[in-house]
Amino acid sequence: MAIATLLLWMCTAAVGGYLLVTSTRIGGAGQRHDPGAPVPASQPAPPSQPVRAPAQAAPGTAQAATPPRARDRFDPPSLARAKSEPLPGMRELAEFTHPALAIIGLGFWLSYVLSRDRVFAAIGSGVLLGAIAAGVSWAIVNARAAKRAADGGPAAAGPYAGALSFSPRLLVLHAAGAVLTLLIAVVIAARA
């Protein structure tokens, strides 16, 4: 049964790898800006005067504070996007940790299959649960990014801008394989 679980895990990982290879980025692909490209006439040119810091007020007098949005207008698109995200960097973190945890868990499960040591089965099942949690959080954050791109939210910048678009059938197959693998691995770890 442990070998069947290992094979199911490997098939689920293969479907996940295929999903990554065949995915496409939506939103942000046409919105990238090349800093060396000329600015179109319809966009205003950047100011030629340097921005000066406000003068210090005399002690004991009220200082007129600049509104917080006045300094945000010079933010690059990547910083504006990061400021608008509820948890900046969450998508990139989940995009890395989901496959990384899945590979680490697969290594522990392979160690269990070769040695039949119960500790490896328990660690592999726990790491698989973490990989599934990272995958679910990646799906949620990716769906939010896709919705933001569809609504015309802040422009994403960089080579990995925009949300990933996956094939729904393969995504369901990958999720079902992961859940089935987790259930079998937990039963084996509890019984071993």
SVG drawing of the C-alpha trace seen along z (x, -y; Angstrom):
<svg xmlns="http://www.w3.org/2000/svg" viewBox="-14 -79 31 81">
<polyline fill="none" stroke="black" stroke-width="0.4" points="0.0,0.0 2.9,-2.4 4.3,-1.8 0.8,-2.6 0.8,-5.8 4.2,-6.7 3.1,-6.1 -0.1,-8.2 2.0,-11.0 4.4,-10.9 1.4,-11.0 -0.1,-14.0 3.3,-15.7 3.5,-15.0 0.1,-16.6 1.2,-19.6 4.4,-19.9 2.3,-19.8 0.0,-22.4 2.9,-24.7 4.4,-24.2 1.2,-24.7 -0.1,-27.6 -0.4,-31.1 -0.2,-34.4 -3.3,-36.6 -3.2,-40.3 0.0,-42.2 1.5,-40.7 0.5,-43.7 0.9,-46.1 4.7,-45.8 6.7,-49.0 10.2,-49.1 12.1,-51.9 14.1,-52.6 11.1,-53.0 9.9,-56.5 6.8,-57.8 3.8,-58.2 2.5,-61.8 -0.7,-60.9 1.2,-60.3 2.6,-63.3 6.3,-63.6 8.0,-63.2 8.7,-66.4 12.0,-68.1 12.3,-69.8 13.7,-67.8 11.3,-67.2 12.3,-69.2 11.7,-68.3 9.3,-70.7 11.0,-73.3 11.2,-72.7 8.6,-74.7 9.7,-76.7 9.4,-75.0 6.1,-75.4 4.2,-76.1 2.0,-73.7 3.6,-72.1 1.5,-71.5 2.0,-67.9 1.9,-66.7 -0.9,-64.4 0.2,-60.8 -0.9,-60.3 1.3,-63.1 4.4,-60.9 2.7,-57.8 2.4,-59.2 6.1,-58.6 6.0,-54.9 6.9,-52.4 4.2,-50.0 5.7,-47.1 5.6,-49.1 2.1,-50.4 1.0,-46.7 2.8,-45.6 1.1,-48.4 -2.3,-47.4 -1.9,-43.7 -3.3,-42.6 -0.2,-40.3 2.6,-41.4 4.6,-38.5 2.1,-35.8 1.6,-34.6 5.3,-34.3 5.8,-32.5 3.0,-30.0 4.2,-29.5 7.6,-28.4 6.6,-26.5 3.9,-24.3 6.2,-22.4 9.1,-22.6 7.1,-21.0 5.6,-18.4 9.1,-17.3 10.4,-17.2 7.4,-15.2 7.9,-12.8 11.5,-12.3 10.3,-11.4 7.7,-9.0 10.3,-7.4 12.4,-7.0 9.5,-5.3 9.0,-2.9 12.6,-1.9 13.1,-1.7 9.5,-1.0 10.4,-3.4 7.2,-4.9 8.8,-8.3 9.4,-8.8 5.7,-8.1 4.5,-10.6 6.9,-13.3 6.0,-12.7 2.3,-12.9 2.8,-16.2 4.8,-17.7 2.2,-16.7 -0.4,-18.4 1.7,-21.6 2.1,-21.3 -1.7,-21.0 -2.2,-24.1 0.4,-26.0 -1.4,-24.9 -4.8,-26.0 -3.4,-29.4 -1.7,-29.7 -5.0,-29.0 -6.8,-31.6 -4.2,-34.3 -4.0,-33.5 -7.8,-33.8 -7.7,-37.2 -5.0,-38.4 -7.0,-37.2 -10.0,-39.0 -8.0,-42.2 -6.5,-41.9 -10.0,-41.4 -11.4,-44.4 -8.6,-46.6 -6.8,-46.9 -3.3,-48.1 -1.0,-47.1 1.4,-44.3 5.0,-44.7 7.8,-42.4 8.4,-39.2 6.0,-37.2 3.2,-39.7 -0.4,-38.7 -2.2,-35.6 -1.6,-32.1 -4.4,-30.5 -4.7,-26.8 -6.8,-24.1 -9.8,-23.5 -9.9,-19.7 -6.2,-19.2 -6.5,-21.4 -9.3,-19.2 -7.3,-16.1 -4.3,-17.5 -6.4,-18.4 -8.2,-15.1 -4.9,-13.2 -3.4,-15.3 -6.4,-14.7 -6.4,-11.0 -2.7,-10.7 -3.0,-12.5 -5.8,-10.2 -4.0,-7.1 -0.7,-8.4 -2.4,-9.3 -4.1,-5.9 -0.7,-4.2 1.1,-6.4 -1.5,-5.8 -1.6,-2.1 2.2,-1.5"/>
</svg>
